[in-house]
Amino acid sequence: MNKKYQVFISSTFDDLRDERRKVQDTILSMYQFPIGMEMFSADDEEQWKIIKETIDSSDYYVLIIGHRYGTVIESGKYAGISYTEKEYNYAVSKKIRVLAFLVDNNVPVLPKNIEVDIEKRRKLEEFINRVKKGRMVQWWSTKDDLANKVMNSLNKQINKNKRPGWIRSDSSNIVMIASIDKKLVGKYRVIYYSSLRRKKAEAIFSELEIFENGKAKFLNNSNMSSGGKPEYVYEGHCNCTDSNIYICFDSNVSNEKVFINLINSVGDHKRYIGLMFATSSNNIPVCVKVACIRNEIYNNVDNDLLREILMSKNKMFNNNAFILEDEAKLKFYSNDIFSN
């Protein structure tokens, strides 16, 4: 099975919103994982720690530069540089492979997207010169041109300079689920929380079925009021290692993709915790913690504790979090998860 790679997208935000969205969609269409600063609150030191961890776990770093330098950090050890340059510096220090894309200066641009502050313009020019030094860069003119160049560059890098990938295990250990343990075959209840639709986060219940041939079906949001019918049906395939189940889905009605990585730390093949990454109906990247529990034991689960586990320490929840902390896993796999 080909590995899936995490791609960190870094740029200023407001002026490149459409370009970022196009690049995100393109990376998703490649069955890879885009993630970026808009999922976090970067002016908070605790959030910066998590951003660093996210860059650490990324395989490639896509830097998009337009005509803006961005917000300058006012205090602390990073004072005087933008958040984008801060991310770039960290990625370089960690030797994450950087793919840089600079806007063509001959492309017409709206006045609001041009840096007017003289000092910021100087910093932007210095930043661009640093990025260009010792590195091949590509120039883009439109969001479609940018997306195509990102796709081509990523494909070349993936084929030429392979990175660890999202399933961090020796490829020889990755085999079809059915050939490892048929106990994995069956029906599961998948629970997660989303604030995209509601002011208050509420549980969303979905159904997952794994078949003997490694195929899988995911019925997303199956607790709809219209007779319990799922909002979307996704079909895909499973692969696994000794400790992970990895599932990749396609939607039956759109080009949306859903990826689920489940971690089984107790080996009973009955309950898993993990991450689900997808695009929502309005193409917003969403990443949430999920609990996956076999149907036959679901009625014995303490739902209040389950909610606490999935929401705990999830400080970026309203911005589509990407966290799976150890404490949540420990609680989930303890016997406390079951009602007395």
BELPEDA-V236010 format. One record per pair of residues at least 12 apart in sequence whose ideal C-beta (glycine too) atoms are under 7 Angstrom apart, sorted by the first residue. I is the first residue (numbers start at 1). J is the second residue. D is the distance in Angstrom with one decimal. If there is no record, write none. Layout:
{{I/J/D} {I/J/D}}
This chain:
{{1/174/5.3} {1/239/4.7} {3/165/2.9} {3/166/6.6} {3/167/5.9} {4/31/6.3} {4/32/5.9} {4/33/6.2} {4/165/6.1} {4/166/4.4} {4/167/6.9} {4/259/6.9} {5/32/5.0} {5/33/6.9} {5/59/4.1} {5/60/6.3} {5/158/6.4} {5/163/6.0} {5/165/5.5} {5/166/6.6} {6/33/4.6} {6/35/6.3} {6/57/6.2} {6/58/4.6} {6/59/5.4} {6/166/5.8} {7/27/5.3} {7/32/5.7} {7/33/6.5} {7/34/5.2} {7/58/6.6} {7/59/6.9} {7/60/4.9} {7/62/5.8} {7/154/6.8} {8/35/5.8} {8/36/6.5} {8/54/6.6} {8/55/5.5} {8/58/4.1} {8/61/5.0} {8/62/6.9} {9/23/6.0} {9/24/6.7} {9/34/5.6} {9/36/4.0} {9/62/5.0} {9/64/7.0} {10/36/6.7} {10/37/6.6} {10/61/6.5} {10/62/6.9} {10/63/5.1} {10/84/5.6} {10/87/4.6} {10/88/6.2} {11/63/6.9} {11/64/3.8} {11/65/6.8} {11/84/6.1} {12/66/6.4} {12/68/4.6} {12/70/4.0} {12/84/5.8} {13/38/6.1} {15/66/5.4} {15/67/7.0} {15/68/4.8} {15/113/4.0} {16/64/5.9} {16/66/5.2} {18/143/5.4} {19/64/6.2} {19/143/4.5} {19/146/5.5} {20/36/6.7} {21/283/6.6} {22/143/4.3} {22/144/6.9} {22/146/6.8} {22/147/4.6} {23/62/6.8} {23/146/6.4} {23/147/5.4} {23/150/5.2} {24/285/5.7} {25/283/6.2} {26/147/4.2} {26/150/6.2} {26/151/5.2} {28/257/5.3} {28/279/5.8} {29/255/7.0} {30/151/6.3} {30/154/6.7} {31/248/6.4} {31/257/6.6} {32/154/7.0} {33/166/6.3} {33/259/6.8} {33/277/5.8} {34/285/6.3} {35/54/6.1} {35/322/6.0} {37/51/6.9} {37/83/6.7} {37/87/6.7} {39/316/6.3} {39/319/5.2} {39/320/5.2} {39/322/6.2} {40/316/5.5} {40/319/6.4} {41/316/6.8} {42/83/4.9} {47/316/6.7} {50/323/6.9} {51/87/7.0} {52/90/5.9} {54/322/6.3} {55/87/6.8} {55/90/5.9} {55/91/5.4} {55/94/6.5} {55/96/6.2} {56/94/6.1} {58/96/6.0} {59/163/3.5} {59/164/6.6} {59/165/6.4} {60/97/5.3} {60/99/6.2} {60/154/6.4} {60/157/6.2} {60/163/6.8} {61/91/4.2} {61/96/4.6} {61/97/6.7} {61/98/4.8} {61/99/7.0} {62/99/5.1} {62/150/5.9} {63/88/5.9} {63/98/6.0} {63/100/4.6} {63/101/6.8} {63/131/6.6} {64/101/5.1} {64/146/6.9} {65/102/4.8} {65/103/6.5} {65/128/6.2} {66/103/4.8} {66/113/6.5} {67/103/6.4} {67/109/5.5} {67/113/5.6} {67/114/4.7} {67/115/5.9} {68/113/6.3} {68/115/5.0} {69/82/5.3} {69/115/5.4} {69/120/4.2} {69/123/5.2} {69/124/4.0} {69/127/6.9} {70/82/3.9} {70/83/6.1} {70/84/5.1} {71/83/6.0} {72/120/7.0} {73/86/6.6} {85/127/5.3} {97/157/6.2} {97/161/6.3} {97/163/6.9} {98/135/6.7} {99/153/5.0} {99/154/7.0} {99/157/6.8} {100/131/5.0} {100/135/6.2} {100/137/4.4} {101/138/5.2} {101/140/5.3} {101/146/5.9} {101/149/6.2} {101/150/6.6} {102/128/6.4} {102/137/5.4} {102/139/5.5} {103/140/6.0} {104/139/4.6} {104/140/6.5} {104/141/4.8} {107/141/4.8} {138/153/6.8} {166/261/6.8} {167/241/6.5} {167/244/6.2} {167/246/5.5} {169/241/4.3} {173/241/5.2} {173/242/6.5} {174/239/5.5} {174/241/5.8} {176/214/4.2} {176/239/6.6} {177/210/6.4} {177/214/5.1} {177/238/4.6} {177/240/5.0} {177/245/6.8} {178/212/4.8} {178/213/6.0} {178/214/5.3} {180/240/6.1} {181/269/6.6} {182/212/6.4} {183/269/4.3} {184/210/5.8} {184/269/5.4} {185/210/5.4} {185/211/6.3} {185/212/5.2} {186/210/6.4} {186/294/6.2} {187/207/6.7} {187/209/5.0} {187/295/4.8} {188/208/4.3} {188/292/5.0} {188/293/6.3} {188/294/5.6} {188/295/6.6} {189/205/6.4} {189/207/6.5} {189/293/5.1} {189/295/5.9} {189/298/4.6} {190/206/4.3} {190/207/6.8} {190/208/5.1} {190/290/5.5} {190/292/5.1} {191/203/5.7} {191/205/5.8} {191/290/6.8} {191/291/4.8} {191/306/6.4} {192/204/5.6} {192/276/6.3} {192/288/4.6} {192/289/6.6} {192/290/4.4} {192/310/6.6} {193/288/6.6} {193/310/5.7} {193/311/6.2} {194/288/6.4} {195/317/6.6} {195/318/5.4} {196/280/5.7} {196/286/6.8} {201/317/6.8} {203/307/6.7} {204/221/5.5} {205/222/5.9} {205/223/4.3} {206/218/6.4} {206/219/5.8} {206/220/4.9} {206/221/6.1} {206/222/5.4} {207/219/4.1} {207/222/5.0} {208/292/6.2} {210/238/5.9} {214/237/5.6} {214/238/5.0} {215/237/5.7} {216/236/5.3} {216/237/6.4} {216/238/5.1} {216/247/5.2} {217/233/6.9} {217/235/5.5} {218/234/4.2} {218/249/5.2} {218/258/6.3} {219/233/5.8} {220/232/4.5} {220/234/6.4} {232/251/5.5} {232/252/6.9} {232/253/6.6} {233/252/4.6} {234/249/3.5} {234/250/6.3} {234/251/5.5} {234/252/6.9} {234/258/5.2} {235/249/6.5} {235/250/6.3} {235/252/6.8} {236/248/4.9} {236/249/3.6} {236/250/6.2} {243/263/6.3} {243/264/6.2} {243/265/7.0} {244/261/6.1} {244/262/6.7} {244/263/5.9} {245/262/4.2} {245/264/6.9} {245/272/6.6} {246/261/5.4} {247/260/4.5} {256/278/6.7} {256/279/5.2} {257/278/6.7} {257/279/6.7} {258/276/6.7} {258/278/4.3} {259/277/4.8} {260/274/6.3} {260/276/4.9} {260/290/6.7} {261/274/4.9} {261/275/5.3} {262/274/3.8} {262/292/5.4} {263/329/6.7} {265/329/6.1} {265/333/5.3} {266/333/4.9} {270/294/4.6} {270/297/5.6} {271/292/6.9} {271/293/4.8} {271/294/6.8} {272/292/4.3} {273/289/6.9} {273/291/5.5} {273/328/6.6} {273/329/5.6} {273/332/4.6} {274/290/5.7} {274/292/6.8} {274/324/7.0} {275/287/6.2} {275/289/6.3} {275/290/6.9} {275/324/5.6} {276/288/5.6} {276/290/4.7} {285/320/6.3} {286/320/4.9} {287/320/5.6} {287/321/6.4} {287/322/4.4} {288/321/6.7} {289/310/4.9} {289/314/6.9} {289/323/7.0} {289/324/5.9} {289/328/6.8} {291/306/5.8} {291/310/6.2} {291/332/6.6} {300/338/5.0} {300/339/5.9} {301/337/5.9} {301/338/6.3} {301/339/6.9} {302/337/6.0} {302/338/6.4} {302/339/4.7} {305/336/6.4} {305/337/6.0} {306/337/6.8} {309/328/4.9} {309/331/5.1} {309/332/5.2} {312/327/7.0} {312/328/5.9} {313/325/5.3} {313/327/7.0}}
